[in-house]
Amino acid sequence: MHTVKCTVQSVKGFCSAGYKVGDTFYVKQAFIVEAEEPKTICLHALSAMTPYLTAYGRHTDEEDWINRKKEFQCPDSTNSVVFSVERVDIED
């Protein structure tokens, strides 16, 4: 399993969760979420991204479509937050 680092790339409008560009959280072992700043996680964004983050955290064939994903967006179309995703090696 990979650790997936999610970093806020942009915030359009007002984010109720308080996300700002550069904020990060990690998904480890495809089911553990650790936040840096802010310490809170938006449930709407997380629930929309969870199926993809779970797939992205797995070891997959190089040709698998999930390997091409580099960004996810929260479901709020008026006040949206875009997160970049990357696989990182972090010691647990």
matplotlib code that plots the C-alpha trace (Angstrom):
import matplotlib.pyplot as plt

x = [0.0, 1.1, 0.7, -1.3, -0.5, -3.4, -2.4, -4.8, -3.9, -6.7, -9.7, -12.5, -14.8, -15.1, -14.2, -16.3, -13.6, -11.0, -8.7, -6.0, -3.5, -0.7, -2.8, -2.2, -3.5, -2.4, -4.2, -2.2, -2.8, -5.9, -7.9, -6.1, -6.3, -3.8, -4.1, -1.4, -2.8, -5.6, -6.2, -9.7, -10.9, -13.9, -16.3, -17.9, -14.5, -13.2, -16.3, -16.3, -12.6, -12.5, -13.1, -10.4, -7.9, -8.4, -7.6, -4.8, -3.2, -3.0, -0.1, -1.5, -0.3, 1.4, -1.4, -4.2, -6.3, -5.9, -2.2, -3.2, -5.2, -3.3, -6.1, -9.5, -12.1, -14.5, -18.2, -19.1, -19.2, -19.6, -16.9, -14.6, -11.3, -8.9, -6.5, -3.4, -2.6, 0.8, 2.1, 4.8, 7.0, 6.5, 7.6, 4.6]
y = [0.0, 3.5, 6.6, 9.2, 12.9, 15.2, 18.9, 21.8, 23.4, 26.0, 27.3, 28.9, 31.1, 30.3, 26.9, 26.1, 23.7, 26.5, 24.9, 27.1, 26.5, 24.2, 22.4, 18.7, 15.4, 11.8, 8.6, 5.7, 2.0, 3.1, 3.7, 5.9, 9.7, 11.9, 15.7, 18.4, 21.9, 22.4, 19.5, 19.1, 17.1, 18.1, 15.1, 16.2, 16.3, 13.2, 11.1, 12.2, 11.3, 8.1, 5.6, 7.1, 7.6, 3.9, 2.8, 5.3, 3.9, 0.4, -1.1, -1.1, -2.0, 0.9, 1.1, 1.4, 4.5, 5.5, 6.2, 9.1, 10.9, 13.9, 16.0, 15.7, 18.3, 18.6, 18.3, 22.0, 23.6, 27.1, 27.0, 24.3, 23.0, 21.2, 18.7, 17.3, 13.7, 11.9, 8.7, 9.2, 7.0, 7.8, 5.6, 4.6]
z = [0.0, -0.7, 1.5, -0.4, 0.2, -0.5, -0.8, -1.4, -4.7, -5.0, -3.1, -5.1, -2.9, 0.8, 2.2, 5.3, 6.5, 6.4, 3.8, 2.4, -0.4, 0.8, 3.5, 3.5, 4.8, 4.3, 3.7, 5.0, 4.3, 2.3, 5.5, 8.0, 7.6, 9.2, 9.0, 9.3, 8.9, 9.5, 11.9, 10.6, 7.6, 5.5, 5.5, 2.2, 0.3, 2.0, 1.2, -2.4, -2.8, -0.7, -3.5, -5.6, -2.7, -1.7, -5.3, -5.6, -2.4, -3.8, -5.8, -9.4, -12.9, -14.6, -17.2, -14.6, -15.1, -11.4, -12.0, -14.3, -11.6, -10.2, -8.7, -7.0, -6.4, -3.5, -4.5, -3.7, -7.2, -5.8, -3.2, -4.5, -3.2, -5.6, -4.0, -5.7, -4.9, -4.9, -3.6, -1.0, 1.2, 4.8, 7.7, 9.7]

ax = plt.figure().add_subplot(projection="3d")
ax.plot(x, y, z, "-o")
ax.set_aspect("equal")
plt.show()
